[in-house]
Amino acid sequence: MADFDTDLFVIGGGSGGVRAARIAANHGARVMLAEEYRMGGTCVIRGCVPKKLLVYASRFAHEFEDAAGYGWTVPETSFDWAKLIANKDREIARLEAAYTANLTRSNVSIVKSRAVLEDAHTVHLLADGRRIRAKTILIATGGWPSMGNGIAGIEHVISSNEALDLKELPKRILIQGGGYIAVEFACVFAGLGSQVTLVYRGENILRGFDDDVRSHLRKEMEARGIRILCKRIVEAIERVDHGLCVELSDHEDILVDKVMFATGRRPNVKGLGLEAAGVKLDEKGAIAVDGYSRTNVPHIYAVGDVTDRINLTPVAIREGHAFADTVFGGKDIRVDHADVPTAVFSDPEVGTIGLTEMQAREQYHRVDIYKTTFRPMKTVFVGSERRTLMKIIVDGLTDRVLGCHIVGPDAGEMIQVLGIAIKMGATKADFDATMAVHPTAAEELVTMRTVTETHVRAAAE
Ligand SMILES: Cc1cc2nc3c(=O)[nH]c(=O)nc-3n(C[C@H](O)[C@H](O)[C@H](O)COP(=O)(O)OP(=O)(O)OC[C@H]3O[C@@H](n4cnc5c(N)ncnc54)[C@H](O)[C@@H]3O)c2cc1C
C-alpha cells in the first residue's frame, strides 16, 4: 500500500522479534526491524546463552573431584575468570553476527536504533530521526531487571546483566532473590569458588515450583556450601574498607565483595510511546494481548517478555512465529501455553513440566504421587552423598500424567524429551509400558511402580 513504508515494523531484535521478522519476510512481507543494543536480545547477549556457558564452566569443579575416584590423577586446578568471560564474549559476538546474517538473508531491513511509537502507525527512529509508517507493528522489547524500591546503597547493587561481565570473580557474593535466575547465579558463583549467600524474602526458594523440588534443591545447594537465608531482605548496603557491608532485615551484617539482585523482571515498556499509539497495558504493567498476540489496537501486536505470559526464549520464539504465520502466512495459529517444559540450570539441575503436586490436588479429585530419591550411579561410586529426586504426578481417575519434576544431573535434557509424552497426554501405564534404558538415571522414570502417596479431595461443601 502506497501509504506505508513497510508492511511490518518489528521493535526489538530479541528471540521473539527476530523470529517474527524472518518468518514474515519469508511469507513475502516487507519487514524492518529496530534494535537499540545488540542483535539477539536478552537470550543471546545477557541471558540464556552466556549464563549456560558460565554454568558449564562452574560444573568442572565436581568433574575434577569425581575424576580422582575413577582413577585419574588430576593436577592442581586453577580457574581464570577473565579468560572465561573473554571466550564467552567471543561466542556471543559470533551468535550476534549469525542472527544479523540470517535476517539480512531473509531481506529484513535492520535499523540500529531505539524505536518509539509516535502514533498507531508511525515509528520514530531516534538514531537518525527518520519516521517510518508501518501497516503492522510488532512490539518485542522484552523485559528488564527490576531492582525493587530504592534502599540505601542501591548504587552498589548489580543485576544479572552486570554479573555476566564482571572484571573479576568475587570472593564473596550476596544474591537477593529466590527465582530461577537468583538460584542459577548462586550455583555458578559457588561452583567457581565464590562464597555465596542467597537471601530471599519468601519461605523457600523457587516459588511456584513443586514443594519437593524446592526443598530438595535447597538441601543440595546448602550441601554445596551455599548459605540460604529465607524470610529476610536486604535493608541497606554500605561500602566499607574491605568490601560491601550488607544489612539484613534480621539485623545480621554480612561482608561481601558484590551484591546482586535478581528480584524479578519488568516488561520493557518505558518511553515506548504506547500511550501515543493507544496500546493498553494489563494490571501487571505488561502489554495486554489476546491468543493471537494482538493488542487492543488491531494492527499492533506484541510477543515475548513484554507481554509477561511465560518468560522463556522458546515461548517468545513460538509467539513470534505464530504471529507471522497468522498475519502474513494465511494460517490461524494460537500458541498453546500449557505444559511448557522448563529447566533451572542450578547445581543440581531442575527439570519440570505440568502441574505441581499442590496444583494437581486443587484441580483433580484423586491424585497419585510416585516419588523417589536416589544416589546416581556415577557419583555414588566416588562416595558422593548427592541425591536425585524424581516425581510423577498422576490423575488417579484417568491415569494421565499431570506433571513431572526432576532434580539431578541432566534434568533439563530429560524433561525436554519427557515433554513430548506429557504433551501427547501420556498415562502412567504408557510410562510403565516403556522399556528402561539401563544403566541410566532416567530409567527411574519408567520403573517407579509403587504409589508413594494418594490424595483424595474432600467433597465440595
Ligand atoms: C539471566 C537470564 C537468564 C535466562 N535464562 C533463560 C533460559 O535458560 N532459558 C530460557 O528459555 N529463557 C531464559 N531467559 C529468558 C529469556 O532470555 C527471555 O524470555 C527472552 O529473551 C525473551 O525474548 P523477547 O524477544 O521477548 O525479548 P528480548 O530477548 O529481551 O529482546 C528484546 C530486545 O528489544 C530491544 N529493545 C527494547 N526496547 C527497544 C526499543 N524501544 N527500540 C529498539 N530496540 C529495543 C532490546 O535491546 C532487546 O534486544 C533468561 C533471562 C535472563 C535475564
The ligand as a Gaussian input file, in Angstrom:
#p B3LYP/6-31G(d) Opt

LIG

0 1
 C       19.876000     -14.046000      33.201000
 C       18.779000     -14.640000      32.358000
 C       18.795000     -15.978000      32.068000
 C       17.803000     -16.543000      31.291000
 N       17.855000     -17.875000      31.042000
 C       16.907000     -18.450000      30.281000
 C       16.967000     -19.836000      29.972000
 O       17.875000     -20.555000      30.430000
 N       16.017000     -20.359000      29.176000
 C       15.005000     -19.596000      28.654000
 O       14.179000     -20.124000      27.912000
 N       14.913000     -18.285000      28.946000
 C       15.839000     -17.699000      29.727000
 N       15.777000     -16.358000      29.994000
 C       14.619000     -15.587000      29.486000
 C       14.811000     -15.213000      28.008000
 O       16.048000     -14.577000      27.835000
 C       13.671000     -14.305000      27.574000
 O       12.445000     -14.931000      27.859000
 C       13.725000     -13.996000      26.082000
 O       14.948000     -13.415000      25.719000
 C       12.567000     -13.058000      25.701000
 O       12.664000     -12.692000      24.348000
 P       11.981000     -11.362000      23.840000
 O       12.067000     -11.402000      22.339000
 O       10.674000     -11.182000      24.459000
 O       12.879000     -10.161000      24.410000
 P       14.425000      -9.897000      24.450000
 O       15.200000     -11.092000      24.093000
 O       14.679000      -9.274000      25.757000
 O       14.666000      -8.830000      23.295000
 C       14.164000      -7.525000      23.365000
 C       15.081000      -6.636000      22.557000
 O       14.427000      -5.383000      22.325000
 C       15.391000      -4.345000      22.373000
 N       14.645000      -3.109000      22.626000
 C       13.926000      -2.784000      23.722000
 N       13.306000      -1.602000      23.546000
 C       13.643000      -1.180000      22.310000
 C       13.296000      -0.025000      21.537000
 N       12.458000       0.908000      22.009000
 N       13.822000       0.116000      20.302000
 C       14.674000      -0.821000      19.804000
 N       15.012000      -1.932000      20.477000
 C       14.503000      -2.116000      21.711000
 C       16.316000      -4.780000      23.500000
 O       17.582000      -4.165000      23.390000
 C       16.380000      -6.289000      23.281000
 O       17.464000      -6.642000      22.452000
 C       16.763000     -15.743000      30.759000
 C       16.738000     -14.376000      31.043000
 C       17.729000     -13.826000      31.824000
 C       17.701000     -12.357000      32.128000

